[in-house]
Amino acid sequence: MSITLLLAAVVMLAAGQVRAAVPVLSLAPDAQGQSLTPFLEVLEDPSAALTIAQVQEAAQAGRFRPVAGQGQDINFGYSASAYWLRATVRAGEGMAGEWLLEVGYASLDHVTLFVPGRQGVASWSSGDLMPFAARYYPHRNFVFPLALTAGEPQILYVRIQSAGSLTAPLTLWAPRAFQVHNQELYAALSLYYGMLLALGLYNLLLYFSLRERIYLVYVAFVAAMAVGQLSLNGLGNQFLWPDLPAWGNIALPSGFAATGLFGALFTRLFLRTRGRYPRIDRVLLVLAWSFAAAALAPLFLPYRPAAVFTSLVGVAFSAVAVAVAVYCLRSGNAGARWFLLAWTLLLVGVGALGLRNLGWLPTNLFTSNAMQIGSALEMLLFSFALADRIQLARQERVQAQAEALQAKHDMVEALEKSERELERRVVERTQDLADANARLQENERLLQRMAHQDPLTGVANRLLLDARLGQAVSQARRNGKQFAVLLIDLDRFKPVNDQYGHAVGDALLSAVATRLTALVRGSDTVARLGGDEFILLLEDVHYREDVERLASGVVASLSAPFEVEGLRLLVGASVGIAIYPEHGEDAQTLIQRADQAMYAAKNGGRSGYRVAEG
């Protein structure tokens, strides 16, 4: 037994933890793919600040508790905490060598594997907030390497944190078995998405042939579902948007919210609730608008409330749509029978997935794939439903023709009147659409400004900063140039806020933003991270001395008195500098290095600047 494992055992005994409560996973010669759930312990970290060294200490090691019995997979619902999972694996004779650990939930934001060993603690990090190319193993889920020695227990620590649903299906694979499993699973997913594509194209052709909106809405419904499903199972991050982690992070709630939006519109058109059941139609409209708001919510709300809102609306819509179909069927609506059967299958899957995301249902094979199973059956049954609709329409046309033969003159007059009314409505509808389009364009411009501008200071917000940083990294990498990140923290802002109130504090922050904007070029970016922290993004930097000169100017400018609300205020600032690529080759690393340098400046006496080391 290694020294690390021996120390871990001593720590657990000192904390009063009975290790035998959670069995050790012993890999037998026939082991190929083994779920770790029965062998896991969990530690919740509400502060999300614990490090691997702290987790291994006696004070924390004793807080781990078994997680077996929660279903096939682990699901903590929506939580702001970080969770540490611990398991011990022992390879039997002939089972030593390379293994793969798969975390089978593609929408987790941060996943890190820690493997203590004789040489220290090895770690691998991944998550959907990182570009796909940064993953150790090119797979739709998060896959990490693991080297096992025969007969020697190995402790594993997995840290997960996410703004979305915290689901963690952990499976240990032999490499060959993992390849076979992937072939089978990718084949099944290919059939599923092939079916979606075929049904979408088929209904699009029907729309071009029949010019009925219901088919176009159905195509949009299929497309939105494909986006949500691709994000849920990680294929979107792998094949469609591997370099767009920001979009990949919100594609899941936005895609499924758009699915609900077009599903509500399809329900209205298929059951014809607008003319037959006005009260039901208003309920469906409210749900449709709720889904539309949920689809846009990730643009201006944190991920977690947007995702929870989407799940809650999805659960509500599941019940409402089935109830509406039952009511329409009892009212004699002929098309409701197919609709009820198809929609019930889909919405059972939607409801199961939503309850799973909220942590109200256990995570298992059915709840994890409920949406795909339900949607596949729903798509096939809706083909029958739409065919039945066409047949009913044909029968209505035959009946209309028979009636026309009996009263040809009256029908001609009615048709002429109907055509005139239709032309009038088309003109009105075209004008309404033009007006609505103009309003939408104006609203879109307003939303763009709101989404990218800090409402207090008027400078860039975090969303726009992340986009500018991503562009800067791409351009600098392509052109071989440098850029700099300056993280600025006001030194004496809190006393001003406490003594004079938030109104004066807000005015002071606006004044700081104004001074910072005046110090940089028009091509540079001034952004507010939140509170009293600002960031300067200086592009196309040639010399380090220029950056330090600007940092010195920032310190001098912010050390000068501010005249705010008739008050003379002194704050000062500490500045941390990180330069690409010397201090990091991605945005997150650069901000972290600049933050470290800023704290070094603050610890060195404040009102100064420091350049990141190394």
C-alpha positions as CSV (number, residue, x, y, z in Angstrom):
1,M,0.0,0.0,0.0
2,S,1.4,3.4,-0.9
3,I,2.1,6.1,1.6
4,T,-0.8,8.2,0.2
5,L,-3.3,5.4,0.7
6,L,-2.0,4.7,4.2
7,L,-2.3,8.3,5.2
8,A,-5.9,8.4,3.8
9,A,-6.8,5.4,5.9
10,V,-5.4,7.0,9.0
11,V,-7.3,10.2,8.2
12,M,-10.6,8.3,7.9
13,L,-10.0,6.4,11.2
14,A,-9.2,9.7,13.0
15,A,-12.4,11.3,11.7
16,G,-14.5,8.3,12.9
17,Q,-15.3,7.2,9.4
18,V,-16.0,3.5,9.0
19,R,-14.4,2.7,5.7
20,A,-16.1,-0.7,5.5
21,A,-19.5,1.1,5.1
22,V,-18.6,1.7,1.4
23,P,-17.1,-1.3,-0.4
24,V,-13.9,-1.2,-2.4
25,L,-14.4,-1.8,-6.2
26,S,-12.4,-4.9,-7.0
27,L,-11.9,-5.4,-10.7
28,A,-12.2,-9.0,-11.6
29,P,-10.8,-10.5,-14.8
30,D,-14.3,-10.3,-16.5
31,A,-14.8,-6.6,-15.6
32,Q,-15.3,-4.4,-18.7
33,G,-17.6,-1.5,-17.7
34,Q,-18.3,-1.0,-14.0
35,S,-20.6,1.6,-12.4
36,L,-18.9,3.4,-9.5
37,T,-22.2,4.5,-7.8
38,P,-22.3,1.6,-5.2
39,F,-18.7,2.3,-4.2
40,L,-18.9,6.2,-3.9
41,E,-18.9,8.5,-1.0
42,V,-19.9,12.2,-1.3
43,L,-18.9,15.4,0.4
44,E,-20.9,18.6,-0.3
45,D,-18.9,21.8,-0.4
46,P,-21.4,24.7,-0.2
47,S,-18.6,27.3,-0.5
48,A,-17.1,25.5,-3.5
49,A,-13.7,26.5,-2.1
50,L,-12.2,23.3,-0.8
51,T,-9.0,22.1,-2.5
52,I,-7.9,18.5,-2.9
53,A,-5.4,18.9,-0.1
54,Q,-8.2,20.2,2.3
55,V,-10.5,17.3,1.2
56,Q,-7.8,14.8,2.2
57,E,-7.4,16.3,5.6
58,A,-9.0,14.6,8.6
59,A,-11.5,17.4,9.2
60,Q,-13.0,16.9,5.8
61,A,-12.4,13.3,5.1
62,G,-14.8,12.3,8.0
63,R,-17.6,14.3,6.3
64,F,-17.9,11.9,3.3
65,R,-21.1,9.9,3.3
66,P,-22.2,6.9,1.2
67,V,-24.3,7.7,-1.9
68,A,-25.4,4.1,-2.9
69,G,-29.1,3.6,-3.1
70,Q,-29.9,6.8,-5.0
71,G,-30.6,5.0,-8.3
72,Q,-28.4,4.0,-11.1
73,D,-26.7,7.4,-11.2
74,I,-26.1,10.2,-8.8
75,N,-28.3,13.3,-9.1
76,F,-28.1,16.3,-6.8
77,G,-30.6,18.4,-8.7
78,Y,-29.9,22.1,-9.1
79,S,-27.4,23.2,-6.5
80,A,-24.8,26.0,-6.1
81,S,-22.5,23.6,-4.1
82,A,-19.5,21.7,-5.4
83,Y,-19.6,18.0,-4.7
84,W,-16.6,15.7,-4.1
85,L,-17.0,12.0,-4.9
86,R,-14.6,9.5,-3.5
87,A,-14.1,5.8,-4.4
88,T,-11.4,3.2,-3.9
89,V,-10.6,0.8,-6.8
90,R,-8.4,-2.3,-6.6
91,A,-7.3,-4.1,-9.8
92,G,-7.0,-7.9,-9.6
93,E,-4.4,-10.0,-11.3
94,G,-4.3,-9.4,-15.0
95,M,-6.5,-6.2,-14.7
96,A,-3.7,-3.7,-14.1
97,G,-2.9,-1.1,-16.8
98,E,-4.9,1.7,-18.4
99,W,-8.6,2.3,-17.6
100,L,-10.9,5.1,-18.5
101,L,-13.3,6.9,-16.1
102,E,-16.4,8.3,-17.9
103,V,-18.6,11.0,-16.3
104,G,-21.7,10.4,-18.4
105,Y,-23.5,13.8,-18.2
106,A,-22.4,16.2,-20.9
107,S,-23.8,19.4,-19.5
108,L,-21.7,19.6,-16.3
109,D,-19.8,22.9,-16.2
110,H,-16.7,21.7,-14.2
111,V,-15.4,18.2,-13.7
112,T,-12.0,17.4,-12.2
113,L,-10.5,14.0,-11.5
114,F,-7.8,13.8,-8.7
115,V,-5.6,10.7,-8.4
116,P,-3.3,10.6,-5.4
117,G,-0.1,8.7,-5.9
118,R,3.5,8.3,-4.8
119,Q,4.6,11.3,-6.9
120,G,1.8,13.6,-5.6
121,V,-1.8,14.2,-6.9
122,A,-2.4,14.0,-10.6
123,S,-5.4,15.8,-12.0
124,W,-7.4,16.2,-15.2
125,S,-10.1,18.9,-15.7
126,S,-12.9,19.2,-18.2
127,G,-16.5,20.6,-18.5
128,D,-18.8,22.1,-21.1
129,L,-17.4,25.6,-20.4
130,M,-14.1,24.5,-21.9
131,P,-13.5,24.1,-25.7
132,F,-13.9,20.5,-26.8
133,A,-10.3,20.4,-28.0
134,A,-9.1,20.8,-24.4
135,R,-10.6,17.4,-23.4
136,Y,-8.2,14.5,-22.7
137,Y,-10.3,12.1,-24.7
138,P,-12.4,13.2,-27.7
139,H,-15.8,12.0,-26.5
140,R,-19.2,13.5,-26.1
141,N,-19.0,12.9,-22.3
142,F,-16.0,13.6,-20.0
143,V,-13.5,10.8,-20.1
144,F,-10.3,10.7,-18.0
145,P,-7.3,8.3,-17.9
146,L,-6.6,6.0,-14.9
147,A,-3.6,3.8,-14.5
148,L,-4.1,0.9,-12.0
149,T,-1.5,-1.3,-10.4
150,A,-2.4,-4.9,-9.6
151,G,-3.3,-5.5,-6.0
152,E,-2.8,-1.9,-4.9
153,P,-5.9,0.1,-3.9
154,Q,-6.3,3.4,-5.6
155,I,-8.4,6.3,-4.2
156,L,-10.2,8.5,-6.7
157,Y,-11.6,12.0,-6.1
158,V,-14.0,13.6,-8.6
159,R,-15.1,17.2,-8.1
160,I,-18.2,18.4,-9.9
161,Q,-19.8,21.8,-10.0
162,S,-22.4,23.1,-12.4
163,A,-25.1,25.8,-12.7
164,G,-27.4,23.1,-14.3
165,S,-28.6,19.8,-13.0
166,L,-25.8,18.1,-11.1
167,T,-26.0,14.5,-12.4
168,A,-22.9,12.3,-12.2
169,P,-23.0,8.8,-13.7
170,L,-19.5,7.5,-13.2
171,T,-18.4,4.4,-15.0
172,L,-15.0,2.7,-15.1
173,W,-14.2,1.2,-18.5
174,A,-11.6,-1.1,-20.0
175,P,-10.5,0.8,-23.2
176,R,-11.6,-2.0,-25.5
177,A,-15.0,-2.3,-23.9
178,F,-15.4,1.4,-24.0
179,Q,-14.8,1.4,-27.8
180,V,-17.4,-1.3,-28.3
181,H,-19.9,0.5,-26.0
182,N,-19.4,3.7,-28.0
183,Q,-20.0,2.0,-31.3
184,E,-23.3,0.6,-30.1
185,L,-24.4,3.9,-28.5
186,Y,-23.3,6.1,-31.4
187,A,-25.2,3.8,-33.8
188,A,-28.4,4.1,-31.7
189,L,-28.0,7.9,-31.6
190,S,-27.4,8.0,-35.4
191,L,-30.7,6.2,-35.9
192,Y,-32.5,8.6,-33.6
193,Y,-31.1,11.7,-35.3
194,G,-31.5,10.2,-38.7
195,M,-35.2,9.7,-37.9
196,L,-35.5,13.3,-36.7
197,L,-33.9,14.5,-39.9
198,A,-36.1,12.3,-42.1
199,L,-39.3,13.4,-40.4
200,G,-38.3,17.0,-40.4
201,L,-37.6,17.0,-44.1
202,Y,-40.8,15.0,-44.8
203,N,-42.9,17.6,-43.0
204,L,-41.1,20.4,-44.7
205,L,-42.0,19.0,-48.1
206,L,-45.6,18.7,-46.9
207,Y,-45.5,22.4,-46.0
208,F,-44.2,23.3,-49.4
209,S,-46.9,21.2,-51.0
210,L,-49.9,22.1,-48.7
211,R,-48.8,25.5,-47.4
212,E,-50.2,24.8,-44.0
213,R,-48.4,26.4,-41.1
214,I,-48.8,23.4,-38.9
215,Y,-46.2,21.5,-40.8
216,L,-43.7,24.4,-40.6
217,V,-44.3,24.7,-36.9
218,Y,-43.8,20.9,-36.6
219,V,-40.4,21.2,-38.5
220,A,-39.4,24.0,-36.1
221,F,-40.4,21.7,-33.2
222,V,-38.2,18.9,-34.5
223,A,-35.3,21.2,-35.1
224,A,-35.5,22.7,-31.6
225,M,-35.7,19.3,-30.0
226,A,-32.6,18.2,-32.0
227,V,-30.7,21.2,-30.6
228,G,-31.7,20.3,-27.0
229,Q,-31.0,16.6,-27.4
230,L,-27.6,17.3,-29.1
231,S,-26.7,19.5,-26.1
232,L,-28.0,16.9,-23.6
233,N,-26.0,14.0,-24.9
234,G,-22.9,16.0,-25.8
235,L,-22.9,15.4,-29.6
236,G,-23.4,19.1,-30.2
237,N,-20.3,20.0,-28.2
238,Q,-18.4,17.3,-30.0
239,F,-19.4,17.9,-33.6
240,L,-21.5,21.1,-34.2
241,W,-20.1,23.8,-31.8
242,P,-16.9,22.4,-30.3
243,D,-15.3,25.9,-30.2
244,L,-18.4,27.7,-28.8
245,P,-18.5,26.6,-25.1
246,A,-20.6,29.7,-24.2
247,W,-23.4,28.6,-26.6
248,G,-22.9,24.9,-25.7
249,N,-23.5,25.8,-22.0
250,I,-27.0,27.4,-22.7
251,A,-28.1,25.2,-25.7
252,L,-29.7,22.7,-23.3
253,P,-32.2,25.0,-21.6
254,S,-32.7,27.2,-24.6
255,G,-33.2,24.3,-27.0
256,F,-35.7,22.5,-24.8
257,A,-37.5,25.8,-24.1
258,A,-37.8,26.4,-27.8
259,T,-39.1,22.8,-28.2
260,G,-41.8,23.7,-25.7
261,L,-42.6,26.9,-27.5
262,F,-43.2,25.2,-30.9
263,G,-44.9,22.3,-29.1
264,A,-47.5,24.7,-27.6
265,L,-48.0,26.4,-31.0
266,F,-48.4,23.0,-32.7
267,T,-51.0,22.0,-30.1
268,R,-53.0,25.1,-30.8
269,L,-52.9,24.5,-34.6
270,F,-53.6,20.7,-34.5
271,L,-56.5,20.8,-32.0
272,R,-57.7,24.2,-33.5
273,T,-58.2,25.6,-30.0
274,R,-58.3,29.2,-31.2
275,G,-61.8,28.9,-32.7
276,R,-63.2,25.9,-30.8
277,Y,-61.9,26.4,-27.3
278,P,-60.9,30.0,-26.6
279,R,-60.2,29.6,-22.9
280,I,-57.9,26.6,-23.5
281,D,-56.2,28.6,-26.3
282,R,-55.4,31.4,-23.9
283,V,-53.8,28.9,-21.5
284,L,-51.7,27.5,-24.3
285,L,-50.6,31.0,-25.3
286,V,-49.5,31.7,-21.8
287,L,-47.4,28.6,-21.8
288,A,-46.0,29.4,-25.2
289,W,-44.9,32.9,-24.0
290,S,-43.5,31.3,-20.9
291,F,-41.4,28.9,-23.0
292,A,-40.3,31.9,-25.2
293,A,-39.1,33.8,-22.1
294,A,-37.3,30.6,-20.9
295,A,-35.5,30.3,-24.2
296,L,-34.2,33.8,-24.0
297,A,-33.6,33.8,-20.2
298,P,-30.0,32.5,-20.4
299,L,-29.1,35.7,-22.3
300,F,-29.8,38.0,-19.3
301,L,-30.3,35.7,-16.3
302,P,-27.9,33.3,-14.5
303,Y,-28.0,29.7,-15.9
304,R,-29.5,28.0,-12.8
305,P,-32.8,30.1,-12.5
306,A,-33.2,29.9,-16.3
307,A,-32.8,26.1,-16.3
308,V,-35.1,25.6,-13.3
309,F,-37.8,27.8,-14.9
310,T,-37.5,25.8,-18.1
311,S,-38.0,22.5,-16.2
312,L,-41.0,23.9,-14.2
313,V,-42.7,25.2,-17.3
314,G,-42.0,21.8,-19.0
315,V,-43.6,19.9,-16.2
316,A,-46.6,22.2,-16.2
317,F,-47.0,22.0,-20.0
318,S,-46.8,18.2,-19.8
319,A,-50.0,18.1,-17.6
320,V,-51.8,20.8,-19.5
321,A,-51.3,19.4,-23.0
322,V,-52.5,15.9,-22.0
323,A,-55.5,17.4,-20.2
324,V,-56.4,19.5,-23.2
325,A,-56.1,16.5,-25.5
326,V,-58.4,14.5,-23.3
327,Y,-60.9,17.3,-23.2
328,C,-60.8,17.7,-27.0
329,L,-61.3,14.0,-27.5
330,R,-64.4,14.0,-25.2
331,S,-65.7,17.0,-27.2
332,G,-65.6,15.0,-30.4
333,N,-62.4,16.3,-32.0
334,A,-61.5,13.5,-34.3
335,G,-57.8,14.3,-34.5
336,A,-57.3,14.3,-30.7
337,R,-57.0,10.5,-30.4
338,W,-53.7,10.4,-32.3
339,F,-52.6,13.6,-30.7
340,L,-53.3,12.3,-27.2
341,L,-51.4,9.1,-27.7
342,A,-48.4,10.7,-29.3
343,W,-48.2,13.7,-27.1
344,T,-48.7,11.7,-23.9
345,L,-45.6,9.6,-24.8
346,L,-43.5,12.6,-25.4
347,L,-44.7,14.6,-22.4
348,V,-44.2,11.7,-20.1
349,G,-40.6,11.8,-21.2
350,V,-40.4,15.6,-20.8
351,G,-42.0,15.4,-17.4
352,A,-39.7,12.6,-16.3
353,L,-36.6,14.6,-17.5
354,G,-37.8,17.7,-15.8
355,L,-38.5,15.9,-12.5
356,R,-35.1,14.2,-12.8
357,N,-33.4,17.6,-13.3
358,L,-35.1,18.9,-10.2
359,G,-34.0,15.9,-8.2
360,W,-37.5,14.7,-7.6
361,L,-37.0,11.4,-9.6
362,P,-33.9,9.1,-9.4
363,T,-31.5,9.2,-12.3
364,N,-31.5,5.9,-14.2
365,L,-31.6,4.5,-17.8
366,F,-35.2,5.6,-18.3
367,T,-35.1,9.1,-16.7
368,S,-31.7,9.9,-18.4
369,N,-33.1,9.0,-21.9
370,A,-36.8,9.7,-21.3
371,M,-36.9,12.6,-23.7
372,Q,-35.3,10.6,-26.5
373,I,-37.5,7.6,-26.0
374,G,-40.7,9.6,-25.8
375,S,-39.7,11.9,-28.7
376,A,-38.9,8.9,-31.0
377,L,-42.3,7.3,-30.3
378,E,-44.0,10.7,-30.6
379,M,-42.5,11.4,-34.0
380,L,-43.7,8.1,-35.4
381,L,-47.2,8.5,-34.0
382,F,-47.4,12.1,-35.2
383,S,-46.8,10.9,-38.7
384,F,-50.0,8.9,-38.4
385,A,-51.8,11.9,-36.8
386,L,-50.8,14.2,-39.6
387,A,-51.8,11.6,-42.2
388,D,-55.1,11.3,-40.5
389,R,-55.4,15.0,-40.6
390,I,-54.8,15.0,-44.4
391,Q,-57.4,12.2,-44.8
392,L,-60.0,14.2,-42.8
393,A,-59.2,17.3,-44.9
394,R,-59.8,15.2,-48.0
395,Q,-63.1,14.0,-46.8
396,E,-64.1,17.5,-46.0
397,R,-63.2,18.6,-49.5
398,V,-65.3,15.8,-51.0
399,Q,-68.3,16.8,-48.9
400,A,-67.8,20.4,-49.8
401,Q,-67.7,19.4,-53.5
402,A,-71.0,17.4,-53.1
403,E,-72.6,20.4,-51.4
404,A,-71.3,22.6,-54.2
405,L,-73.0,20.5,-56.8
406,Q,-76.3,21.0,-55.0
407,A,-76.0,24.7,-54.5
408,K,-73.4,25.9,-57.1
409,H,-74.6,29.4,-57.3
410,D,-74.6,30.0,-53.6
411,M,-71.2,28.5,-53.3
412,V,-69.7,30.6,-56.0
413,E,-71.0,33.7,-54.3
414,A,-69.7,32.5,-50.9
415,L,-66.3,31.8,-52.5
416,E,-66.1,35.2,-54.0
417,K,-67.0,36.8,-50.7
418,S,-64.4,34.6,-49.0
419,E,-61.7,35.6,-51.5
420,R,-62.3,39.3,-50.9
421,E,-62.2,38.8,-47.2
422,L,-59.1,36.7,-47.5
423,E,-57.4,39.3,-49.6
424,R,-58.3,42.0,-47.0
425,R,-57.0,39.8,-44.2
426,V,-53.8,39.0,-46.1
427,V,-53.1,42.7,-46.5
428,E,-53.8,43.3,-42.8
429,R,-51.7,40.4,-41.8
430,T,-48.8,41.5,-44.0
431,Q,-49.0,44.9,-42.4
432,D,-49.2,43.4,-38.9
433,L,-46.2,41.2,-39.6
434,A,-44.2,44.2,-41.0
435,D,-45.0,46.2,-37.8
436,A,-44.2,43.2,-35.6
437,N,-41.0,42.7,-37.4
438,A,-40.0,46.3,-36.9
439,R,-40.8,46.0,-33.2
440,L,-38.8,42.8,-32.9
441,Q,-35.8,44.3,-34.6
442,E,-35.9,47.3,-32.2
443,N,-36.3,44.9,-29.2
444,E,-33.4,42.8,-30.5
445,R,-31.2,45.9,-30.7
446,L,-32.3,46.8,-27.1
447,L,-31.6,43.3,-25.8
448,Q,-28.2,43.3,-27.4
449,R,-27.3,46.5,-25.6
450,M,-28.7,45.2,-22.3
451,A,-26.9,41.9,-22.7
452,H,-23.5,43.4,-23.3
453,Q,-23.4,46.6,-21.2
454,D,-23.1,47.0,-17.4
455,P,-26.3,48.9,-16.4
456,L,-24.5,50.9,-13.7
457,T,-21.3,52.1,-15.4
458,G,-22.1,51.8,-19.1
459,V,-18.9,49.8,-19.8
460,A,-18.8,46.2,-21.0
461,N,-20.2,43.5,-18.8
462,R,-18.9,40.0,-18.2
463,L,-20.7,38.5,-21.2
464,L,-19.1,41.0,-23.7
465,L,-15.7,40.7,-21.9
466,D,-15.7,36.9,-22.4
467,A,-16.5,37.4,-26.1
468,R,-13.8,40.1,-26.5
469,L,-11.3,37.9,-24.7
470,G,-12.2,34.9,-26.9
471,Q,-11.6,37.1,-30.0
472,A,-8.4,38.4,-28.6
473,V,-7.0,34.9,-28.0
474,S,-8.0,33.7,-31.5
475,Q,-6.5,36.8,-33.2
476,A,-3.3,36.8,-31.1
477,R,-2.8,33.0,-31.7
478,R,-3.4,33.4,-35.4
479,N,-1.2,36.6,-35.9
480,G,1.5,35.8,-33.3
481,K,0.8,39.0,-31.3
482,Q,0.4,39.9,-27.7
483,F,-2.4,41.4,-25.6
484,A,-2.7,42.2,-21.9
485,V,-5.3,41.8,-19.2
486,L,-5.3,44.3,-16.3
487,L,-7.5,43.4,-13.3
488,I,-8.3,46.4,-11.1
489,D,-9.7,46.3,-7.6
490,L,-10.5,49.5,-5.7
491,D,-8.7,49.6,-2.4
492,R,-11.0,51.7,-0.2
493,F,-14.3,51.4,-1.8
494,K,-16.1,49.5,1.0
495,P,-15.6,52.2,3.6
496,V,-17.1,54.8,1.2
497,N,-20.0,52.5,0.5
498,D,-20.6,51.9,4.2
499,Q,-20.2,55.5,5.3
500,Y,-22.1,57.3,2.5
501,G,-24.5,54.7,1.2
502,H,-24.9,52.8,-2.1
503,A,-26.0,55.8,-4.1
504,V,-22.6,57.5,-3.5
505,G,-20.9,54.2,-4.1
506,D,-22.7,53.7,-7.4
507,A,-21.8,57.2,-8.5
508,L,-18.1,56.6,-7.5
509,L,-18.1,53.4,-9.6
510,S,-19.4,55.3,-12.6
511,A,-16.7,58.0,-12.1
512,V,-14.0,55.2,-12.0
513,A,-15.3,53.7,-15.2
514,T,-15.1,57.2,-16.8
515,R,-11.5,57.6,-15.9
516,L,-10.5,54.2,-17.0
517,T,-12.2,54.7,-20.4
518,A,-10.3,57.9,-20.8
519,L,-7.0,56.1,-20.2
520,V,-7.2,53.4,-23.0
521,R,-7.5,53.3,-26.7
522,G,-10.8,53.1,-28.6
523,S,-9.9,49.5,-29.6
524,D,-9.3,48.4,-26.0
525,T,-12.1,47.2,-23.7
526,V,-13.1,48.4,-20.3
527,A,-15.3,46.0,-18.4
528,R,-16.8,45.7,-14.9
529,L,-16.6,42.2,-13.4
530,G,-18.9,43.1,-10.5
531,G,-18.6,45.0,-7.2
532,D,-15.6,47.2,-7.3
533,E,-13.6,45.1,-9.8
534,F,-12.8,46.2,-13.4
535,I,-10.8,44.7,-16.2
536,L,-8.9,46.4,-19.0
537,L,-8.3,44.3,-22.2
538,L,-5.4,45.9,-24.1
539,E,-5.1,44.4,-27.6
540,D,-2.0,44.4,-30.0
541,V,0.5,45.1,-27.2
542,H,4.2,45.4,-28.4
543,Y,6.2,46.0,-25.3
544,R,5.7,45.0,-21.7
545,E,6.9,48.5,-20.6
546,D,3.9,50.0,-22.4
547,V,1.6,47.9,-20.3
548,E,3.3,48.7,-17.1
549,R,3.3,52.4,-18.0
550,L,-0.5,52.3,-18.5
551,A,-0.9,50.4,-15.2
552,S,1.1,53.1,-13.4
553,G,-1.2,55.7,-15.0
554,V,-4.3,53.8,-13.8
555,V,-2.9,53.7,-10.3
556,A,-2.1,57.4,-10.4
557,S,-5.5,58.3,-11.9
558,L,-7.5,56.3,-9.5
559,S,-5.5,57.6,-6.5
560,A,-6.5,61.2,-7.4
561,P,-9.5,62.5,-5.4
562,F,-13.0,62.0,-6.8
563,E,-15.7,64.7,-6.5
564,V,-18.9,62.8,-6.1
565,E,-22.2,64.2,-4.8
566,G,-20.4,67.1,-3.3
567,L,-17.9,64.8,-1.5
568,R,-14.2,64.6,-2.0
569,L,-13.4,60.8,-2.0
570,L,-10.1,58.9,-2.0
571,V,-10.0,55.3,-3.0
572,G,-6.9,54.1,-4.9
573,A,-6.5,50.8,-6.7
574,S,-4.4,47.7,-6.9
575,V,-3.7,46.3,-10.4
576,G,-2.7,42.9,-11.6
577,I,-1.2,42.3,-15.1
578,A,-1.2,39.2,-17.2
579,I,0.1,39.1,-20.8
580,Y,-0.7,36.6,-23.5
581,P,0.9,34.2,-24.2
582,E,3.6,34.7,-21.5
583,H,1.2,34.2,-18.6
584,G,-1.5,32.0,-20.2
585,E,-2.9,31.0,-23.5
586,D,-6.6,31.1,-22.6
587,A,-8.9,33.7,-21.2
588,Q,-9.6,31.9,-17.9
589,T,-5.9,31.4,-17.1
590,L,-5.1,35.0,-17.9
591,I,-7.8,36.4,-15.6
592,Q,-6.7,34.0,-12.8
593,R,-3.0,35.1,-13.2
594,A,-4.0,38.8,-13.3
595,D,-6.2,38.2,-10.2
596,Q,-3.2,36.6,-8.4
597,A,-0.9,39.5,-9.4
598,M,-3.6,42.0,-8.2
599,Y,-3.7,40.3,-4.7
600,A,0.1,40.4,-4.7
601,A,-0.1,44.2,-5.3
602,K,-2.7,44.6,-2.6
603,N,-0.7,42.6,-0.1
604,G,2.4,44.6,-1.0
605,G,0.8,47.8,0.2
606,R,-2.0,48.6,-2.2
607,S,-2.2,51.5,-4.7
608,G,0.3,49.8,-7.0
609,Y,0.6,47.2,-9.7
610,R,2.2,43.8,-10.1
611,V,2.9,41.7,-13.2
612,A,2.1,38.0,-13.0
613,E,5.1,35.8,-12.3
614,G,6.6,33.5,-14.9
